[in-house]
């Protein structure tokens, strides 16, 4: 659900619920959650506030559903690298790092939706905040499993270091504090894996 030059004609073909989510994404990403009202979303989606509330009980529910969709896209990245590199956990980890590195140019303009949103949602009881925390916990579990399959003796520590790098790279890209972030990210993650694990040819793979 990213913006394109042909957005008006494309959006006109979407079902009402998807059109609302598309409009919400555009506005939340460009202006922030708190600054965007339901009327603005309705105008962008070429619908009415009443129609939005038929699909989403509250604005908070709409925000949560948008972030749930974003989380699914990130989870799909894990699925892709696992399918691309079966029984090669080290390559899976590097594939995830590459996924983040390749997405950095977009982040430089709009920022990471999770980082941006959590800054606007201090209440941990907010349904969208809960979506973010559940997504991050799931992501951490999968990364720890990859590190364990790669034979790293302390997979939790390695996963924590990799997470710090991936998320720090996104923030650094957003604020422009570091250059060549993608290349640096890849080198650092590779260094973490090499430092924690055995040589490449001795890495443990997932058993058949």
N, C-alpha and C positions, 0 to 999 in steps of 0.2 A: 504494500500500500504506500508506495513512494510517489512523490510528485513528478509529473511529466508534462511536456509541452502540450500534449493532447488531453489534459485532465478533464475539461468540460465534457467533451464527447464521450470519454471513457466512463466518467462518473455517471452520466445520464443513463448508462446501460446497467448500472449496478442495482441490486435489490435495495429497498429502503434502509434496512439495517446496516448493510455493508457501506452504503453511501454515507450514513451517519458516522460510522467508524472511520471511514476515509477522511471525512472532513475534520473529525476530532483529532486524528493523527496529525494532519497538516497544521492545525492551529496549536495543539499542545506542543508540538516540536518547535514551531517557529516563535510562539509567544509565551509559552509556559502554561501550566495547568491553572494557576490561580487567576491569571489575567483573562482567561477565556470563559465567557459565559455561555449558557445553553442557547441563548438567542443567536449568538455569533456562529455557533455550530450549526444551528438550524438554517441560517442564511447561507452558510458555506455549502451545506448539503442540499440546498434548494428544497427545504421541507419546513415543518413547523415545530415549535417546542412541544406541542401536544403529541406529535408523531414520535419525537425522541422519547418522551416519557412512556409511550406505549411499548417501546423496545427496552428501555432502561429506566428502572424505577427512580434513580437519582443520577446526578452528574457524577458522583463518586463511583457508582456502579459502571458508568460509561468509561471513566478513567481506568478502573480495574480491568475491564474487558479489553481495552486497548493494550494495556501492559501485558495481559495474559497472551494476547496474540503475538506481541513482540517476543515474549519468553519462549513461545513455541518455535519461533524462527531461530532463536539461539540454540534451543534443544536440537533442532534439525541439523545444526552444524556438527554436533556430537555424532548424530546418526550417520552423517555423510562421511566423516573421517573414519569411523569404525567400519563402514562398508568399503571405503576406498583402500584402507590398510588393514585387512583382516589379520588378526593375530600378530600385529606389528604395533604394539602400544606406544613405542617411542615415536614412530612416525605419526600416530594418531595425535599425540601431544603436540608435535610440531605442526600438524595440520590445523589444530585449533588455534595455535599462535598465529599461523598464516591467515586464518579466517579473520582474526581481530586486526592484524596488520593491514590486510587489504581493505578493511572497512574504515580505517582511520581517516582517509580523505573526506568521507561524508560526515564523520564526527567533528572534523575541524570547522564545519559550517553550522551544524545543528546540535552537536553534543550527543553524548550517550543518553538515550531515553531513560534508563534506569537511574543514572547519576543525577540527571536533571530533575527527575520526578521525586526522588527520595529527598532532595534538598528542599522541595516544596511541601513535603508531607511529613512534618515532625511527629504527628500522632501515629504511634505504632499500631493503633487499633483501626486505622483507616484501611478499608478493604484493598486499595491499590498498594499501600505499603506492605500489606500481608502478601500480596501477589509477588512483589519484588523479593521479599525475604524468603519466601518458599522457592522461588526460582533460583536464587543464589545458593540456597542450601542444596538443592537438587544438582546444580552445576558443580558444586564442591564435591559432592559424593561421587559423581561420575569422574571427575578429574582425579580424585584420590584412587579410584579403582584403576584408572589407566596407569597411574604411577606405580601402584602395587603390581599390576600385570607386567610393567616394564622392569620389575625386579629392584626398584628403588627401596633401600632398607627402611627409610622413614617416609612413606608415601604421603602422610598428612603434612609433614614439614615441606616436602617438595611441592605439593599441591598449593600450600599456602604461599610459598615464594612465587610460584608461577602466577597465582591469582593476583598477588601484589603487582607483578610486572604488567599483566594484561590490563588491569584496571587503572594502574598508574599511567600507562601509556595513553589510555583514552583521555584521562584528565590533562596530561601534558600536551596532547594534541589539541584539546579544546582551548587551553589557555595560551598555547604557542610558546611554552617555556623551553622546549627541547626541539632540536631539529633532527631530521632523519629518524623519526620515532619508529617507523615500521622496521627498518633495518636493525636498529638498536634492540627493539623488542625481540626479534628473531634470534639475535646473537645471545641475548641474556637468557632467554628460555632454554636455548641449546646448552648454554653453560650450566644452568641449574640441573638439567637432566644429566649431563655428563658428570657433573660434580657429585651428584647423589647416587648415580647408578654405575653399573659395570660397563666395560667397553661395549661398543655397538654389537659386535658379533657374539658377545656373551649375554646379551640382554635376554631375559626370560620372556617368552611369549605365552599367550593364553593357550592352554592345552586343547588338543582336538576333542 
